[in-house]
Amino acid sequence: EHGEEHGEHEEGGEHEEGVEHEEGEEHEEEFHFTPKDTEVACMLLGAVSFFLGLLYLVNWSDDDIRRYTWKIISTTISIFLAVLLFQGINKVVLTFIMPLGDMTVSIIQIGQCLLYIMIMQFSIAFISGAICEGDDHGLDKEVWVYNDPLSKKNGKEVEAEYKPRNPNAQRTVVVNEMKMEIPVIKMKLKLETRVQMMKCYARLLAHMAGFAAINAGGTMQQLKIFQTNAWMSLLPTVIVLAVVLVVFKCLGMLRDAMFKAAKEQGRAGKRAKLYDAEVDEAENDISSLSVSFLIVQSIRFAITGVMPNAEGEEELETPHDYGCTSALYGIGLLFALMACALVVALAKQATHHEEETENEEEEENFVERMTEIALNGAAMTFAWCCLWGTRWAYDKFLFENLSKFKDAEHSAKNKYPSKVMQRVVIALNLSAVACASVFILDKIDDYSRGSGSSSDEQVKAIQILVNSLAILIGFSWEHSFEGGVSAVASMAQPGVQQTLAKLAMGLAIASVMTPMWRKHILTKEMALEKLKDDREKSATKEKKQEGGAQQNLLQHTTSPENA
């Protein structure tokens, strides 16, 4: 009996082990991860790592790296918001004008660009106080402002009941009701706030106008007359640039008249100067952005024989080979070198301003402005070439390794994996390369300054290269964000509903992100830029004082009395 019980026990144990083994197999099968799970996991881990990396960079020990980081973030958000708003509005406009024909559409698109320019001009004139404001602007009034980044009151005016410990200093402390010392700074708060508002909306509207000009020229390039060869495809670039420059000239004359009127009325013309300076920079951005994109369209047409559409996309059965990619990268590098050469040209032009008559100065200002547009345009052309060259290389890589990426969700029409994922991977790769390049350029700059071999031209050349890389990162992430918005909007019904969904998303995102960008990101960029300028002015002043002291000593030692 005991043996029988033992046998039954062994049989029962084997049965239980078999059941547990089967349950274990079922348990393992339940935790089988799908390709979507893997993609989401990679996105989750990548997003966390990316944001932690950004936090590391914005708190870097080197002021230059922190300034570059905030500039890159600010540029990316500005470009993203501008494209988002412009494309949402433009899709609605195209719904009504597409049946009118390509030439009519091109003319209307130019009109849309001019409308954005006029909105920008009026907005900046209003914010600066150049129009619709009385004589008492209060921009020169200095007040005490909280200077504690960890406090919610940072950047706000100190209450009247709190008195600064040293009223004659530029920086001091106040003691609050809890007997705590809080750092404060004396500044022209109203002026600083106004400049910040102007820069925010000038940059945003300038980018919108620039993308409108891109769309106008890109639509014109689709006409058969401009697709006979690459040189003919450049004519829309010339036409768009000529139109905007004529408009800018007329508006510049209007601003000059406003400044003269202020002088005749006994006013200093401070607000007119603010308006003119900010708008002048915005107008250069419009010209540079539109010209650079349209030139790259023609370059791509010359390399491949295929004219991209107005948004730069191509519909191809097979991607371009790596030879085309190398050619585009090489041309982009040439434009980067051209930008550095133009920095030297601008530095030479700056030495001739003091000895000019009024007419010569006006001519010189025009030449200087065109040089600045060419410089910024060359930097942006380098960025566009790198972006599209990377897109070409990635498309070719996927085409050659297509079998590795096939699954049930990829239809025959969609030859590649997720377009949004593709853009994100490209943006990450370009960001990594650009950030590494920024660190190398910063080390070169620091070494040159430390050894005393640095020149103004070298510093400006490094700065323009860093700006080019910032623009490249901005363009790459803008493509990713735009693809994400389009993917979400595609859930609506095709046609009018999808167009309105994209517009609504653009307006909603812009209404939330624009104040955040202005208050918390653009302010950091401007503060670090001001810190850099103050340090450069201080260093220049110190060099002049040292030079003057050495000259006085030399004169003293060579004078006849001491001979």
Disulfide bonds with the S-S distance in Angstrom:
none
